[in-house]
């Protein structure tokens, strides 16, 4: 069989899809990936280097993640009743959840939202049901409850706050969805560090509710670590799906050490929140820019007299990389998403954008 014919061995969902595109950001002001733009301080780095000297990388990692579990529970106030499962970023946790579902399961989420919910559902041959948000990107609760009643999905993903809109839905609406669902409801709190609330307490009251977090947005994107908290009996089933040794020794050690100095990251996220509000105010003052208030470390906006492609290309010419989301969903037509960077990066972005709009 020729190399070309070997492709028929793959499922059509793989052949018909495209690999997740990550643009080369070399030499650019990088404001496209919701990263914390600040590194850890030199004092912490010295503690880190000293700890790395004692790591036996010739041995497999701790399969039970003992120190990591203790650190995460204490640092993020995980309810004592909740179990924890860890993933190589939240992407792997989504994959674990979907693999664990029975065949032909239905996956539901409001849309537009984080692309991996639908992408991984398609790859695994599951049926994804997207429920459109309102035009202002708020939840369409009547429609959502109607779709839940009709389809009885095995799992619902709720990004809270949502990506790419930046909006945090009212907590009461999330409770309505949890109460209406016969399946799992995963509250994806990837941007919790930039919001003002959490659904962790809901785990105690609703066995079908689970909360997912990643440390990527907090400032550890290079480590790829996420965790899922929920009913212990559900976590025990998901542990059967998690690959052994999926969290490396260096990741376990680093996160455990960071947890002891978490105030470093919290000070950085507070600075990012302040800079977010500054940029939001600046964008709101531009007549041809429509902008949405954000509870995350990014801002969604639309330029009313230019296409998203024109703005995106002009910014690229000025070595500024943001995310063009205008083709991701009809509700996002003309929209772009910019991550909050350092103060200088943000100033440069706004000034260049103003220059583009004038031209």
N, C-alpha and C positions, 0 to 999 in steps of 0.2 A: 504494500500500500504506500502511495506517495505521501510526502509531508503534507501536501494540500488536502488529500483525502482524509488524513488523520483527524482533521478538524470536525468531521462528522461524529466523532466519538463524544464531543461535548454537547451539553444540552443547549437547546435553541436560545434559552434566556441568556446564556453566556455569549454565544456567537452574535446575537442581535444587539448586545449592549456595548458600551464603551468603557474603557478603564477610567477610573476617577482621575481627572486631570489636575496635576499640581504644577503650576507654572514655575519656571526658573526665575528666582527673585534676585539673582546675583547683581549687585550694583544698583538695586532699586530701594526706595523707601517702601518697606513691606507692610502694607496695611490691608491685607486680604484674608488673613487666616485666624483672626481673633486671639492672637498670642499676647502674652504679657511682654512689653518691650524692654523690661528691666531685668538685669541678671542679679543673682544673689551676691551679697557683699563679700569683700575679701576675707573678713573675719570668719564668716560661715564657710567659705571655700577652703580655708586652712583646716577647719574641723573636718570637713568632708574628705580632703586629701589624706589626713591622718587616719581616718576611719577606713579608707580604701586600702591602706597599706596592710590591713589585717584580713582582707577578703581572700578566701580560697576559691579562685575562679576555676580551679580544676575539679571542684565538687559541684554537684547539682544544688540548686537553690533549696531552701526550706520549703518542702511541699505543703506544709501546714500554715505557712505564713504567720507564725506565732507573734513575732515582734510587730510585724506590719498590722495585723488585726488589732492588737492592743493599742497601737499608736493611733490608728484611724478611729477606733471607737471613742477614745478619749478626746482627741482633737476636734472631731466633728459631732460629738454628742449623739452618737447612735443609740437609739433606745435599747435597753438591756434585753428586751424581748426579741429583738430583730437579729436575724442571721445575716451574714455577709458573704458575698462571692466577689472575687476580683477578676478583672480583665485587663488585657493589654490595651488600655484606652477603653472608652465607652463603646467604640465600634465592636470590639470583641464581645462585650456584654450583650449587645443587641443580637449579635450572631448566636451566642449561646442560648438566649431566650428563644429565638426563632427555630434553631435546630431542635430544641426540646419539644416544640409543639407537635401535635399529631399531624399526619399528612392531610393536605387540603384545608388546613386551618385558615381562618380569616384574620387579617391584620388591619387595624383601623387607626387613622390619625387625621387630625385636622390638617388641611393643606392650604397654602404652602408651609412646609416645615423642613426639618433636617432630612436631607435626601437619603440617608442610609436606611431609614425605616423601609422605604419602598424599594430601594436598590437591593438590599439583602433579602427582602421578601420575594422579589422576582427571581433572584438567583437560586433560592431554595424551593421554588415552585409553589409558593404560598399566594393566596389571593389578597392583594392590597386594596383597601377601600379608603380613598381619600375624601374627606368631607370638607368642602370649601369653607373658608373663613368668610366673614362679612367683608365688604369693601374696605372698611377701616382696619382690617386684620384682627378684629375681635372675634371671639368664638360665636358661631351660630348655634346657640344651645338648643333651640327647638329642633333644628335639622339634625344636630348631633345625636340627640336623644331618640329621634325618629329612626335614624340609621342604626343605632345600637339595638333598638327594639326589633328592627327588621332583620338584621344580619347576625346578631348575637356573636360578635367577634370573640375569638379566643384571647386576643390581646389588643390593647389600645395603647399607643404611645402619645404622650402629651409633653412636648418640650416646653419647659416653664422656667424662665422666660423662653419665648419661641425664637428659633433661628430660621429664616433671616430677618424676621420683623422686629425683634427686640422687645416684644410686648409680653408682659406677665398677665395672664388672665386672672380674673377674680377667683380667690380661693374657693368661694362658694360654688362656682361653676365646676371646678374640678371635683368637688365632693358630689355634686349631682351626677357627674359622669361615672364616678366610682360606684355610687349607689345603684345606678341603672345597669351596670355591667355585670354579666355572669362570668366574665373572663378576667384576666389580669389587666390592671391599669398601671402602666409604667410612667412615673413622673420623672422626666429627664431634667435634672437640675444642673446641667453643665455650666450654667452661668450664675449659679447661686452666689458666688463671691461678689457679684455686682447688683444683686437684688436685695430685698429687705425681708424675705420670708422663706419658709421651707415647709414641705409637706411631710417631713420625717415623722411628726407626731401622728399622722394619719395611719401609719403602719400599725399602731396599737389598736385602732378602732376598726380598721377595714383589712381583713386578711388578704383580699385580692389586690391591695395597693402596694406598690414597691417604688422605692426612690433610687434613682441612678445618678451618680456623680462622676465627674472626671476631674483630675488635677491639672489638666492641660491649660485651661483658661486662667487658673489661679497663678500659674507661673512655671509649671513643670511639663510643658508640652513635649520636650525631648525625651521624657521618661516613659510616656504612654502608660498611664495607670488610671483605672477607673474602678468603682465599686458599686455594687447593687445591694441595697438593704431591704429586707422584707421578712415575711413569715418564715420561721425556721424550717418548717416542713417543705416549703417551696424551694428554699435555698438548698436544702439537702438534695432535692432532685436535680437542680441546676449544677450542683457540684459534680454530678455524674457526667455532665457534658463538658465541663471545663477541662482543658488539657492539663495533664500534670506538668508542673514546673513552668507554667505559662508566665509567671512573674519572676524575672531574673534576680539573681542575688544583688547585683548593683542597684537595681530599682528598689528592691525591698529595703536595703540599707539606707539609700538616699532618702526615700520618702519617710522612713522612720526617724531619720535625723532631722529632716525638714520639719516634721511635726513638733519637734522639741523647740523649734525656733520659728513657729508659724507666724509670729507677729511681723517678721520681715516681709512676708508675702501679703499680709493683711494691710500693712502700711502702703505697699505698692498698689494694691487694688483700690485703696481709698484715693490715692493720687490719680489713678486711672478714672475713677468715678468723677472726680473733680474736673479733670480734663475733658471727659465726655460731656459734662454740662456746659463747659466753655464752648466746645465745638458745636454742640446742639444750638446754643444761642447764636453763634456766628452764622450757621446755616439757615436758621429761621429768619435772619435779617435779609437774606438774599431773595429778591422778588420772584425769581423764576425757579426757585427750589422749594419743593414740597418735602417736608421732613417729618419723621415719626419719632415721638419720645421713646427713649430706650431704657430698659432695665438691665442692659448687658454691657459689654465692652466694645460694642460696635453701634453704628447708626445706619439706618436705612433711609435713603432719600431718592427723590426723582427730580430731574431737571425738566421743566415743562416745555422749554423751547429748543431743546436739543435731544437727540436720541441718546439712549444709554451707551450705544456703541461708539458714538462720536466722543462723548465725555471720557469713556474708558480708554479709547485709543489716544486721545490728547494727553491724558494723564500718563499713559505709558511712554509717550514721547518725552515727557518731563521726568521720566524715571520714578514714577509713583505707581505702585501696584495696589489696586483695590479690586473688589469682586463685582463683576457684572452678573446680576441675578435676573436680568430682564426676561430671559427665555425659560426660566425655571418653572414658571406657572403664569397663567393669564393674569392673575391678580397682581403680579409683580412687573407687569409691562412697564418698561422705562426705568426700572429701579436699579440702584447700585447700593452696595454695602461697603462701608469703610470702617476698619478697625481703629480703635483709639490707640495712638502710639505715644511717643514722648512729646513733650510740649513743643519742641522744635519741629518734629515730624508733622505734628498736627497743624502748626502755623504754616509750614511749607505747603501742605495739602490744601488748606483753605485759600491761601494766596494764589496758588496755581489755578485752583478751581475758579476763583474770581476772574483771573486773567483769561481763562478759557471762555467764560460766560460773556466777558466784554468783547471778545473777538468773534 
